[in-house]
């Protein structure tokens, strides 16, 4: 059996030891080298040619960002960032440079805390092994081309044209943050629907993710809190560690946050969010499944279609990890499959007309 060759890059000897131990606890992974900074990482990458790299961002001599820029230009390789929650903003900058996913570093040196990320780390290493780096680079190019000053937001007293779609519910996992950014930055300031997002992400990172998106898009983006009112032009991101549920009463739509249970596989759960949206919005629901591994979203798109709503899925052409979109497509409930670069346009068309644009539909 060919083992996955991993390079561990971290300026902390303690972290290098622990990460190496966690990776090599899986018989399918071999740590072929360690590097103490970006300069060392470049040399080891050229000499050892790893399949996957775990990367610390804050290092002396050459930091992780500079190394990422070099890597994506010279030898594109899947990178998993290990970051502290206190430095969560840096993670999304790294993903814009080509990192495919991240994990939260344990906050203490207590053995139990450190080992808690072992299974997730090993799972992500296996998941990113065979992804096509060309797709990662295409997403980077897409968000780079859209990085201009966002159009002025609508003032509170300005009317937004009512959309036949009340809520767009988006599901994503590995590779999701840049994909979500690409969609939101391409939407117009008068977008007439609300958006709720379940991106698989640990606690402590979703707030920074929302704040970053809020600066880049003409829509109001925030991390969801319990009891938030949901209105057109608003984007709410499920907080890490919670499920985002949409409720409806006489005053309109609002959010409920549900804490994770021990048996929950995906947190936040796109399925739970999408099912709740379908229940309260029915045919005025648009579900969107983006890149990610696993099956989260399958129950969601099925529920949306049962309630006469619409569903879109990202195509294999652009999805960094095609797992989630593929599983959604297999249900037969997806109305249209299209690449990331065309997703925002299709969402706008459906939210303005209630029906899709021309082009290929899902089989």
N, C-alpha and C positions, 0 to 999 in steps of 0.2 A: 504494500500500500504506500502510495506517495504521500508523504506528510506535508502539511502546509508549512512553508518556511516563513517565519515571522521575525521581524526586526523590532526591538524595543528601544525607543528613544525617550530618555528622561534624564534630567540632570541630578536626580536624587538616587543615590545608590540603594536606599531602602525600597523606593518604588520600583526600580529596575528588578530587584530581587523578587519582590512580591508578584509583579506582573509576569515575570518569567515563570515563577512557580505555578501561577494560575493557568497560564497557557499550556505548559507542559504537563499539567494534570490530565490533559486530554491526549490520548495516544495518537490522534491525528494531527497534532501540531508540534512543530519543532522550532524552538527559538535558536536561530542560526547566528544571532549577534545582538549586541547591545551598543548603544551610542549615548554619549553624555551631552551632546549639543548638536546643533544643525550642521556644523562643519564635519563633525565625526559621522553624522548620519549620512551626509552626501558620500563620503568615502566608503562607508559600509554598504550603502545601497548599490554603488557602482561595482564593488568587489563581490558582494554576496547575492545580489539580485533577489531580494525577498519577494514573496507572494503578497504579503500584507505587512503594514507598518502600524504600530501603536505609537502615538505621538503626544508628548507634553508640549505645551505652547510657550510657556515662559521659561527660557533657558538662557544662560550666558553665551557670549561669543556670537552665536547665530541662533535666533529664536525659531520657533516652529513655523511662524508665518513665512519667513524668508525661505526656510527649507521647503515648505509647500509650494511656493512659487517656482523654485528650481525644479522640484520633483515633477510637477504637472507639465512643465515644459520639456524636461529632459528624459524622464522615465516614469510616465504616469503609472501609479501603483495605488491600490486601495489603502486608504489611511483611516484609522480609527483614533479619534482624539480622546484623551483622558484628561478631564478638566475638573477643577473644584467648582462648587456652586458659587463661590464668591467671585469667580472669574467667568461667569456664564456668558457675558456679552462676547467674549473672545471666541467662543465656540462657533457662533454664527458667522463671524468674520472668517474663521477657518473653513467653514463649509462653503462660503462663497469663493474660496480659493481652491476648492477641490476635495476637501475631506468628505468622506461619504457618510460617516456617522460618528457618534460620540457616546461616552459613558461618563457618569459622575464618579470622580475619585472618592474613595472612602474619606470621611471627614476626621477620622481618628486612626490611630495605629492599633486599635483593638482588633484582634484576630477575627472575631465574628463579623465586624463591619467590613473588613477587607475581603473576606471570603464571600460576602453577600453578592459581590458583582461577578464572581467567577463564572457562573453559568451563563450570564448575559454576555460577558466578554467572549467566551468560547463560541457561543451561538452566533454572535456578530462576525467573528473571524471566519467561521464557516460560510456565513451568508454572503459575505462580500468577496469571497475568493474568486468566483468566476464571473463577476459582473464586468461589463464592458466599459472601460474607462472613457471611451469615446462618448458614451451617453452622459457621463458626469461632466465632461468638458463641454458638451453641447448645452447643458443646463447652465453652466457658468457663463458661456457666451450669451445665452438668452438673457440672463439677469443683468449682465454687464451692458448689453445693448439698450436695456430699459432704464439704466440708472441715470435718470435725469431728474430735475426738480419735479416732484409730483404736482399735478394740477391743483389749483386752489380748492379747498374743501367747500362744500355747500354750507352756508350759514344756517343756523337753526330755524330761522324764519323763512328760508327758501323752500319751495315745494319740490319734492322729488316725485317724478311720475310713478304712480302706483304700478307695481309689477304683478303679472299673473302668477309669478313664483314668489311665495312669501319668504321661504328660507332655502338657501343653498347649504347643504351639509357635506363637508369635505372630510375624507378619511385619508390618512397618509402615515407612513412609518419611515423606514430607511430611505434616505435620499429626499425625504419630504420637505424639510425647511426651504431649500432653494426652489423646489417646485412650487410651493405655496407662494413664495415671494414672487416668482415669475408670473403667477396668475393675478395676485392682488395688485401688483404694480401696473398691470395692463388693463385694469378695470377703470371705467370713467367715474368722475366725481358725483355724477347724478345716478349712480347705480341704484336701482329701485328695490332691491331685496336685501334681507339680512343674511349674514354668513356665519355659520358655526363650524368650528374645526376641531377634530380630534386627531392630534399628531402624537404618536407614541414618543413620550419624552418624560424623563424623571422629574420629580419635584425640584424646584429651585431654578429651572431653566425656562419655563414657559413665559414667565413675566418678562424676562429680557428679550425673548423671541417676539412677544407682542409689542414691546416698546420699540424694537428695531423696525418691525413692519409698519408701525404707526408713523414712523418718520419717512418711510419710503412710498407710501400709498396715499391716494386722496381720500380713502375711507378711514373711519375711526376704528382703530384696532386696539383691543385690550384683552388682558387675561380675564376670563369670566369669573365673576363672584356670585355667590348665592343671592338670588333675588334680582339680578340685573334685568331691566326691561329690554326687550329685543325689538329694535326698530329698523326700518330700511336704511341701508348705508352703513350699518354697524357690523363689525367683525369681532366675534368672541372666540377666544381660544381656550379649550379645556385645560385647566391647570393640571400640572403633573401630579399624579397620585389620586386624582378624582375623575369620576365619570361626569360628563356634562349632559344633563337631561333638560329638555325643553317642555315647559308646561303652559297651559292656556287657561285663563279665567276671563271674567267679564271685562277686565281692563286691558286684555291683550296677552302677549307672549312674554314669558320670563324664564329665567334659568333656575335650575336646582342642581346642587353638587352632591354627589353620592360618593362616600369614601370607598376605597377598594376593599374587596373581601379577599381572604387568603387564597381562594381558588381562582381568582381572576387572572386570565392569561394576558390580556391586553388592558393597560391602564395608561391614559384614558381609552375607553372602549368606543370605537366608531359605531359598532353595532348598536350599543345601548343608546347612543346619541341619535343615530339615524332612525331607529325604531320609534323613539319618542317624538321626533319631528314628524314622521309619517303619521303617527297617531293624532297629532293636533293640527297638522296642516294638510294632510291628505294629498289631493292632486296638485296642491300649490307647493309641493316639495321637489327640489332637484338635488339628487345625490351625486357626488363625484368621488370616485376612488382613484387615488394616485399611487405612486411607487411605494413599495413596502413588502416585507416578507410576511407570510402567514395568511390567515383567512379573515382577518377582521374586515368587516364591511359586507360579507356575504349575507348575513341575516338582515343587515340594514337595507341593502338594495332590494332584497326580496320583499321586505315590509313596505318599502316605498312603492314598488310596482303593484303590490297588492292593494294599496290605497290609491292607485291610478296616478302616482307621481312619475317623474322622469329620472333616468339615471345615465351617467356618463362614466367612462373609464379611460385611463391613460393607456395608450398603445404600447406594445413591446418595443416599438421603434424608439421611444424616448425614455421609458421607465427604467430607472437605475436598477431596481429590483422589481420584476414583473409579477411577483407572487400574488399580492393583494388584487391588482387589476385582473389578472388571469382568473383567479377564483371567482371574482364578481362576474366576469364575462361568462364563465361556465354555468352560471345559474340561469342564463337565458333572459335575464331581466334588464340588461343594459341596452339602452336605446342607441348609443353611439360610442364608438371607440376611436380615439384620435390622439395625436401626439401633443405633448405639453405646449408647444408653441402655438397651437390652435385652440387650446382649451378655454382661455379667457374669452375669446371671440364667440365661441359656441355658448358659453354661459350667458354672455350679454344678449345674444340672439334669443335664447330660450326665456330669459327673464323679461325681455321686452315684448315678445310675441306669444309666448306660451307654447311655442313649438320650435323644433330644431332647424338648423340651416341645412343646406344641401350637402351631399357627400355620403361617405360610407357609413352604414349602420352596423351594429353588432350582429353577428350571425347566431 
